């Protein structure tokens, strides 16, 4: 099974610039003027141009907005050098939301993109999470 990551954004141009600037991603193609397909990660990432105020799903009273929000699902981007990756993300416009935390064989920092989507940069000291803090 292949995983595809979709990220709603209000405008493609600034979102392409942010994600390709903050991470080692590149624009593969634009589809129908409202989808940008990015490559360079282990999964493709599609930026979906979706208007603020639109319904995120049928039967939900909330509307889509592009300010900081919390969700139990977010993306962790695994990096080789957390300091370098954090600097790159901040220079592209990410907001760092906490200090670097060491946890279970990893070092990670939480951020939000310019549209309020949370994400983390994580550097593993081994092959992945360990069983000890």
N, C-alpha and C positions, 0 to 999 in steps of 0.2 A: 504494500500500500504506500502510496506517495502522499505526503502532506503538503498542502498549499496554505499559505498564510495570507489572509485578506485583512487589510487595514482601511477603514473608512476615513476619508479626508475631505475637506470642503473644496480644495482646488488641487489639481495634479501638479502644476509647475512647482510651487513651493514645497510640496511633499516629496517630489522626485529630488529636488535640490537638497532637502534635509536628509533623507535616508541615504542617498548616494554620498553625501558629504560626511554624515555621522558614522557610517559603516562602510566596509569595503564591498559595496554593492554597485551594480551598474544597470542602467536602463536597457532591457532587452527589446521591448517594443511597447507601443501604445495601441490599445484596441478601442476602436469606436470613440475616440476622444474622451473617454471617461474611465478607462482602466490603464494603469501603467504596470507592466510586468518587470520586476527587478530580479536580477540573478546575482549570484556570488555567495549565497548562504547554502546550507544543506537542504533547504526547502525554498521553492520560489516564493516571492512575496509580491502580492498584487495590491496596489493602491487603488481603491475604488472611490471615485469622486461621487460623493453623496451629500445632498444638501442638509444643512443644519435645519432643524425643525421638522424633518421628515420622520416618519414612524420607523423604528428599528425592527419591528416585527409585528405581525398581525396579533391583535388582542392585547397589546401592551399600551398602557395609557401614556407612558413616557415618550418623549421625542428625542431625536438625535441632537446632541450638542457637542461643541468642540472647546470645552473648558475641562479642567482637571476633573477626572472621575475615577472611581475605584471599581475594579472588577476582579473576581477571584481568578481570572485567567489573564496571563500576560506572557510576553515573549522574553526569554533570556537569550542573549547573544553571547556565545562562548568566544572569548578572545584569548590571544597569547600573552598580551601585556596590558593589564588593566589600567595602568597609569596613562599609557599612550592612547588607548581606546577611549578613556574618559575625557582626555583633553580634546580628542577629535570630535567626540559627540557634543561637548560643550561649545566648541568653536562653530559647530554647525547649527546650534540653537537649542540643544537639549538643556533641560533644567535638572541639575543634580539635586536629588531629594534627600540624600543622606550620605554619611561617611562610608568609607570602605569597611566592610564587615567580613571577618574571617569566620567561616562556618563549614564544618564537615569536609575539610580538604579543599575548600574554595575560598576565594576572595570575590566579593561582589559589591556593586554599587547600584542603587536604584535611581532612575531618571524618569522624566516625562518628556514626550515630544512636544512640539509647539501646539498640538491640538488636544493635549490632555491625556494621551494614551501612555500608560506606564510601561516601562521596560527595564530590564536589568542587563548590565554587562557583568559577566562572570568569568573568572580565570580559575581553572582547576590546577591544583598542585600535583595531582596524579591523573588517573584516567576518568575520574568522575567523583561524585560525592563519596566520602568515606563514612564509616559507621561511628566515628568519634568526632567530638567537637574540638 
